[in-house]
């Protein structure tokens, strides 16, 4: 595959890949890193991609796998360092100017997958079917993740807003 063909097939998908990555990662820098890593991996395999029937699906699947790998790595590192992923609970949380800052703070401290599906559903307005397709989780798992995220946000909001 030539550079021109690669650019037409994969680099042209960059805006779409960035949108999906931002929805999944919730962080612009992490999303950009994931998109770059996706394009780099595809570039390395470019000679074997000529016969692939759906280049868009291949790029999306690669992106999804890269983001999942990062979630797993982050979760592993957090648990290896003794952090509790299920609990925001800091001894002295920062001062907040408004309620939205409190919610942003809580969402930022949720487990990565919970934070991602919450952002996708409640902030970005994605349909459940789209979230399932992007993240690869089951419908029941999605409902459970959203329920846990909402419950933790509610509990921590009451705790932090009351101080």
C-alpha positions as CSV (number, residue, x, y, z in Angstrom):
1,X,0.0,0.0,0.0
2,X,1.4,3.4,-1.0
3,X,1.4,6.4,1.2
4,X,-1.3,8.0,-0.9
5,X,-3.5,4.9,-0.6
6,X,-2.9,4.8,3.2
7,X,-3.8,8.4,3.5
8,X,-7.0,8.0,1.5
9,X,-8.1,4.9,3.4
10,X,-7.0,5.5,7.0
11,X,-5.8,9.1,7.6
12,X,-9.1,10.4,6.1
13,X,-10.8,8.6,9.0
14,X,-8.9,10.7,11.6
15,X,-11.7,13.1,12.5
16,X,-14.1,10.2,13.1
17,X,-11.5,8.3,15.0
18,X,-10.8,11.4,17.2
19,X,-14.5,11.8,18.0
20,X,-14.9,8.2,19.1
21,X,-11.6,8.3,21.0
22,X,-12.7,11.4,22.9
23,X,-16.0,9.8,23.8
24,X,-14.3,6.7,25.0
25,X,-11.2,8.2,26.7
26,X,-12.9,11.4,28.0
27,X,-9.6,13.2,27.8
28,X,-8.4,15.0,24.7
29,X,-4.8,14.1,25.1
30,X,-5.5,10.4,25.7
31,X,-7.8,10.4,22.7
32,X,-5.2,12.0,20.5
33,X,-2.6,9.5,21.7
34,X,-4.9,6.6,21.0
35,X,-5.7,7.9,17.4
36,X,-2.0,8.3,16.7
37,X,-1.2,4.8,18.1
38,X,-4.0,3.4,15.9
39,X,-2.7,5.0,12.7
40,X,0.9,4.0,13.6
41,X,-0.1,0.3,14.1
42,X,-2.1,0.4,10.8
43,X,0.9,1.9,9.0
44,X,3.2,-0.8,10.3
45,X,0.7,-3.4,8.9
46,X,-0.1,-1.5,5.7
47,X,1.2,-4.2,3.3
48,X,-1.1,-6.8,4.7
49,X,-4.2,-4.5,4.6
50,X,-4.8,-4.2,0.9
51,X,-7.2,-7.1,0.8
52,X,-9.2,-6.0,3.9
53,X,-12.9,-5.5,3.0
54,X,-13.7,-2.7,5.5
55,X,-10.9,-0.3,6.4
56,X,-13.1,1.8,8.6
57,X,-14.2,-1.1,10.8
58,X,-10.5,-2.2,11.0
59,X,-9.5,1.3,12.2
60,X,-12.3,1.5,14.7
61,X,-11.6,-2.0,16.1
62,X,-7.9,-1.1,16.5
63,X,-8.7,2.1,18.2
64,X,-11.2,0.4,20.6
65,X,-8.5,-2.2,21.5
66,X,-5.9,0.4,22.1
67,X,-8.2,2.3,24.5
68,X,-9.2,-0.9,26.3
69,X,-5.6,-1.8,26.7
70,X,-4.9,1.6,28.3
71,X,-7.9,1.1,30.7
72,X,-6.6,-2.2,31.8
73,X,-3.1,-0.9,32.3
74,X,-4.5,2.1,34.3
75,X,-6.6,-0.2,36.4
76,X,-3.7,-2.6,37.0
77,X,-1.4,0.2,38.0
78,X,-4.0,1.8,40.3
79,X,-4.6,-1.5,42.1
80,X,-0.9,-2.3,42.2
81,X,-0.3,1.0,44.0
82,X,-3.0,0.3,46.5
83,X,-5.5,2.8,45.2
84,X,-9.2,2.0,45.6
85,X,-10.8,2.4,42.2
86,X,-14.3,2.3,43.6
87,X,-13.9,5.2,46.0
88,X,-13.3,8.9,45.2
89,X,-13.0,9.6,49.0
90,X,-10.1,12.0,49.5
91,X,-9.3,13.3,53.0
92,X,-9.3,16.9,52.0
93,X,-11.0,17.4,48.6
94,X,-10.3,20.7,46.8
95,X,-12.6,23.7,47.1
96,X,-15.3,24.0,44.4
97,X,-16.9,27.1,42.9
98,X,-20.0,25.4,41.7
99,X,-21.8,22.1,41.5
100,X,-20.6,21.3,38.0
101,X,-17.0,21.3,39.3
102,X,-18.0,18.8,42.0
103,X,-19.6,16.5,39.4
104,X,-16.6,16.8,37.0
105,X,-14.2,16.0,39.9
106,X,-16.3,12.9,40.9
107,X,-16.5,11.7,37.3
108,X,-12.8,12.1,36.8
109,X,-12.2,9.9,39.8
110,X,-14.5,7.0,38.8
111,X,-13.0,3.8,37.4
112,X,-12.1,4.5,33.8
113,X,-14.8,2.4,32.1
114,X,-17.5,3.7,34.4
115,X,-16.4,7.3,33.7
116,X,-16.3,6.6,29.9
117,X,-19.7,5.1,29.6
118,X,-21.2,7.8,31.9
119,X,-19.7,10.6,29.7
120,X,-20.8,8.9,26.5
121,X,-24.4,8.4,27.7
122,X,-25.1,11.4,29.9
123,X,-22.8,14.1,28.5
124,X,-22.2,13.2,24.8
125,X,-25.8,11.8,24.4
126,X,-24.8,8.5,22.8
127,X,-27.4,5.8,22.4
128,X,-26.9,2.6,24.4
129,X,-26.4,0.6,21.2
130,X,-23.7,2.9,20.1
131,X,-21.9,2.7,23.4
132,X,-22.1,-1.1,23.3
133,X,-20.7,-1.2,19.8
134,X,-17.8,1.1,20.8
135,X,-16.9,-0.3,24.1
136,X,-17.7,-4.0,23.4
137,X,-19.5,-4.5,26.7
138,X,-22.9,-6.3,26.9
139,X,-26.2,-4.5,27.4
140,X,-26.4,-5.8,31.0
141,X,-22.9,-4.7,31.7
142,X,-23.6,-1.2,30.4
143,X,-26.6,-0.9,32.6
144,X,-24.6,-2.0,35.6
145,X,-21.7,0.4,34.8
146,X,-24.1,3.3,34.4
147,X,-26.0,2.4,37.6
148,X,-22.8,2.2,39.6
149,X,-21.5,5.4,38.2
150,X,-24.7,7.3,38.9
151,X,-24.9,5.9,42.4
152,X,-21.2,6.8,43.2
153,X,-21.7,10.3,41.7
154,X,-24.8,10.8,43.9
155,X,-23.1,9.6,47.1
156,X,-20.0,11.6,46.6
157,X,-21.9,14.7,45.5
158,X,-23.8,14.6,48.7
159,X,-20.7,14.0,50.7
160,X,-18.6,16.7,49.0
161,X,-21.4,19.3,48.7
162,X,-22.2,18.9,52.4
163,X,-18.7,20.0,53.5
